[in-house]
């Protein structure tokens, strides 16, 4: 739904959703919601995991807690499953995480993962607020961190000031320009997976012709994850690549299928090849782990990732300005 500038602000519906593990981000969201309500908006506060349809709102604010430079899963999934709806309304994002006063001393840009989501929905703006970690928190690794990093760095005054800016912007705000990130394309995902699987299959075929079956499958089990680790570094480097888990599953399944075909063809065994742990299932599992772990590490790097968006599209997007 596009905002109607003729509609009184009191009738505008604004969703404030969040993803949080320890409750701090939810508190920030409630502060933002209170300010928006005071400005006359009809505000709905909800955990991001509980919102299935964002199409009935005039504006949306989404927040996520940061853990190792990754936005909370619920916030990421909310944006991803509501991309079409969020592209039709003005959207603002916020992050909660720094366990120090850095968010008050300087403007902290969104981490690469959040920046990619902003591009996908054309978000109008983003803010990073200080986090909170109670000394008595339970669970690993939060409890371990709390021994040396517990404290409350939320700044209600700054949070409310940002919410007031959003409230003033909503009446005249239009949806931002969404950017399709080439790094996320299905073709790129499939191409990397097929290339890795083809290289692994070729290596396996060559090994089976020059070495014994046990030696060939053992060497292949070592080389396959290394091949996919290199591909994963290349795939996950640009901003906007898909999440590591589905990528790892797709690539491992592709590699496992081609390996089974090659192994059965060269050794001339039947479907019993699928029961071979060292020939199929061990490489399958190692390819999955190598891809998944490499993706996780690449997504937590503290420095910004390069964008694979064409320069012209980036300049057009930036020219609109963000609140």
C-alpha positions in Angstrom: 0.0 0.0 0.0 1.5 3.4 -1.0 1.2 6.2 1.6 -1.5 8.7 0.8 -0.3 12.2 1.7 -3.9 13.3 2.0 -4.7 10.9 4.8 -4.4 12.3 8.3 -1.4 10.8 10.2 -3.7 9.6 12.9 -5.1 7.0 10.5 -1.8 5.7 9.3 -0.9 2.2 10.4 2.8 1.7 11.3 4.3 -1.7 12.1 7.2 -1.9 14.4 8.7 -5.4 14.4 11.8 -6.8 15.9 14.1 -9.8 16.3 15.7 -10.3 19.6 17.2 -13.0 21.8 17.6 -11.3 25.2 14.9 -8.7 25.1 16.9 -5.5 24.6 15.9 -4.9 21.0 12.2 -5.4 21.9 12.6 -2.6 24.5 14.0 -0.3 21.8 11.1 -1.2 19.5 8.6 -0.3 22.2 10.3 3.1 22.8 10.0 3.8 19.1 6.4 2.7 19.1 5.5 5.0 22.0 6.9 8.0 20.1 5.0 7.1 17.0 1.8 6.7 18.9 2.3 10.1 20.5 2.6 11.5 17.1 -0.8 10.1 16.2 0.0 6.9 14.3 -1.8 3.7 14.8 1.1 1.5 15.8 1.3 -2.3 16.0 4.2 -3.8 17.9 5.1 -7.4 17.2 8.0 -9.8 17.2 9.1 -10.2 13.6 8.6 -14.0 13.8 4.9 -13.5 14.4 4.2 -11.2 11.5 3.2 -13.1 8.4 1.9 -10.3 6.3 3.2 -6.8 6.1 1.0 -5.6 3.3 -1.6 -3.8 5.3 0.6 -1.1 6.8 1.5 2.4 5.6 5.1 2.3 7.0 7.3 -0.3 8.6 10.1 -0.1 11.1 12.2 -3.3 11.7 14.9 -3.8 14.2 17.3 -6.7 14.9 19.8 -7.5 17.5 23.4 -7.9 16.3 25.4 -11.0 17.1 28.9 -11.3 15.6 27.9 -8.7 12.9 24.9 -10.7 12.0 21.3 -9.4 12.3 18.9 -11.6 14.3 17.5 -14.4 12.3 13.8 -13.4 12.9 14.4 -9.9 11.6 16.3 -11.2 8.5 13.5 -13.7 7.7 10.8 -11.1 8.2 12.3 -8.8 5.6 13.1 -11.6 3.2 9.6 -13.1 3.2 7.9 -9.6 2.9 10.1 -8.1 0.3 7.3 -7.3 -2.1 5.1 -5.7 0.6 8.0 -3.7 2.0 8.9 -2.3 -1.4 5.5 -0.6 -1.5 5.9 1.4 1.7 8.6 3.5 3.4 10.7 1.3 5.6 13.3 2.1 8.3 15.6 -0.4 9.9 17.5 -0.3 13.2 20.2 -2.5 14.8 21.0 -3.0 18.5 24.2 -4.4 19.6 27.4 -2.5 20.5 28.2 -3.2 24.1 29.9 0.2 24.6 29.1 3.9 23.9 30.3 3.8 20.3 26.8 4.2 19.0 26.5 7.5 20.8 29.9 8.8 19.8 29.5 8.3 16.1 27.1 7.1 13.4 27.6 3.3 12.9 26.7 2.2 9.4 24.6 -1.0 8.9 26.6 -4.2 8.8 26.9 -5.8 5.3 24.0 -8.2 5.9 21.6 -5.3 6.9 22.9 -3.1 4.1 21.9 -5.8 1.6 18.4 -6.0 3.1 18.1 -2.2 2.9 19.0 -2.4 -0.8 16.5 -5.2 -1.4 13.5 -3.2 0.0 14.7 0.3 -0.6 14.8 1.3 3.0 14.7 5.0 3.8 17.1 4.9 6.7 18.9 3.0 9.4 20.3 3.6 12.9 22.5 1.6 15.2 21.8 1.8 19.0 23.8 0.6 21.9 22.9 -2.8 23.3 22.2 -4.2 26.7 23.6 -7.3 28.4 22.5 -8.2 31.9 25.1 -9.7 34.3 22.7 -12.6 35.2 22.0 -13.6 31.6 21.8 -17.3 31.0 23.0 -19.4 28.1 26.2 -19.6 26.0 27.8 -17.4 24.7 25.9 -14.6 26.4 26.8 -15.7 29.9 30.5 -15.9 29.1 30.4 -12.4 27.5 28.5 -11.0 30.5 31.5 -11.7 32.8 33.4 -8.9 31.2 31.0 -7.0 29.0 27.7 -6.7 31.0 26.0 -3.3 31.1 23.3 -1.2 29.5 24.3 1.1 26.6 20.8 1.9 25.4 20.3 5.6 25.1 16.5 6.3 25.4 17.0 10.0 24.4 18.7 9.1 21.2 16.3 6.3 20.4 13.3 8.6 20.9 14.9 11.4 18.8 15.4 9.0 15.9 11.8 7.8 16.2 10.6 11.4 16.2 12.6 11.9 12.9 10.9 8.9 11.4 7.5 10.1 12.6 8.0 13.5 10.9 9.2 11.8 7.7 6.4 9.3 7.3 3.6 11.7 5.9 5.7 12.7 2.9 7.9 9.6 2.6 7.6 7.5 -0.5 8.9 3.9 -0.9 12.6 3.9 -1.7 14.2 2.4 -4.8 14.7 -1.3 -4.3 17.9 -2.8 -5.8 18.1 -6.4 -7.0 21.6 -7.5 -5.9 23.3 -9.6 -8.5 25.1 -11.6 -5.8 21.8 -13.0 -4.8 20.7 -14.3 -8.2 19.6 -17.9 -8.5 21.8 -18.3 -11.6 24.9 -17.3 -9.7 24.0 -19.7 -6.8 23.5 -22.6 -9.2 26.5 -21.8 -11.4 28.9 -22.0 -8.4 27.3 -25.2 -7.1 27.5 -26.9 -10.5 31.1 -25.8 -11.1 32.2 -27.2 -7.8 30.3 -30.4 -8.3 31.8 -30.8 -11.8 35.3 -30.2 -10.6 34.8 -32.7 -7.7 33.3 -35.3 -10.1 36.2 -34.9 -12.5 38.7 -35.3 -9.7 37.0 -38.4 -8.5 36.8 -39.9 -12.0 40.5 -39.3 -12.5 41.5 -40.7 -9.1 39.4 -43.9 -9.7 41.3 -44.5 -12.9 44.8 -44.2 -11.5 44.4 -45.3 -7.9 42.6 -48.0 -5.9 39.0 -47.3 -4.9 39.9 -46.8 -1.2 42.7 -44.4 -2.0 40.7 -42.5 -4.6 37.7 -41.9 -2.3 39.9 -40.9 0.6 41.8 -38.3 -1.4 38.5 -37.1 -2.9 37.0 -36.7 0.6 39.9 -34.3 1.4 39.9 -32.3 -1.8 36.1 -31.9 -2.2 35.6 -29.6 0.8 38.7 -27.6 -0.1 37.3 -27.0 -3.6 34.0 -25.8 -2.2 35.6 -23.7 0.4 37.4 -21.8 -2.3 34.1 -21.4 -4.2 32.3 -20.3 -1.1 34.9 -17.5 -0.4 34.2 -16.2 -3.9 30.4 -16.6 -3.7 30.0 -15.0 -0.2 32.4 -12.1 -0.8 30.0 -9.7 -2.5 27.2 -8.2 -0.4 23.8 -9.8 -0.9 24.8 -13.5 -1.2 22.2 -15.9 0.1 22.3 -17.3 3.6 25.0 -20.0 4.2 22.6 -22.8 5.2 20.5 -23.1 2.1 23.6 -22.6 -0.1 25.5 -25.4 1.7 22.5 -27.7 1.3 22.1 -27.1 -2.4 25.8 -27.3 -3.2 26.3 -30.5 -1.1 23.3 -32.2 -2.8 24.6 -31.2 -6.2 28.1 -32.5 -5.5 26.8 -35.7 -3.9 24.5 -36.5 -6.9 27.3 -36.0 -9.5 29.8 -38.0 -7.3 27.3 -40.9 -7.1 26.9 -40.9 -10.9 30.7 -40.8 -11.5 31.4 -43.5 -8.9 28.8 -45.8 -10.2 29.8 -45.3 -13.8 33.6 -45.8 -13.3 33.4 -48.7 -10.8 30.3 -50.2 -12.6 28.4 -50.8 -9.4 24.7 -50.2 -9.1 22.6 -48.3 -6.7 24.5 -49.7 -3.8 27.0 -46.9 -4.4 24.5 -44.7 -2.4 25.3 -46.8 0.7 29.0 -46.0 0.5 29.9 -43.7 3.4 33.5 -42.8 2.3 32.7 -42.4 -1.4 29.4 -40.4 -1.2 28.2 -39.4 2.3 31.6 -38.4 3.8 32.4 -35.9 1.0 28.7 -34.8 1.0 28.9 -33.9 4.7 32.3 -32.3 4.4 31.2 -30.2 1.4 28.2 -29.0 3.4 30.3 -28.1 6.5 33.0 -26.4 4.4 30.4 -24.2 2.6 28.3 -23.5 5.6 31.2 -22.5 7.9 32.9 -20.5 5.3 29.6 -18.6 4.7 29.2 -18.0 8.4 32.7 -16.6 8.7 32.4 -14.4 5.6 29.1 -13.0 6.9 30.6 -12.0 10.2 33.6 -10.1 8.9 33.6 -6.6 10.5 34.6 -4.7 7.4 32.0 -3.8 4.8 31.6 -6.1 1.8 31.8 -4.7 -1.7 28.4 -4.3 -3.4 27.9 -6.1 -6.7 25.3 -3.6 -7.7 26.1 -1.7 -10.9 27.4 1.8 -10.2 24.6 3.6 -11.9 22.0 1.8 -9.8 23.8 2.6 -6.6 24.1 6.3 -7.6 20.4 6.5 -8.4 19.5 4.9 -5.1 21.8 7.2 -3.1 20.4 10.3 -4.9 17.1 9.8 -3.1 18.7 10.3 0.3 17.9 8.4 3.5 16.5 9.7 6.7 
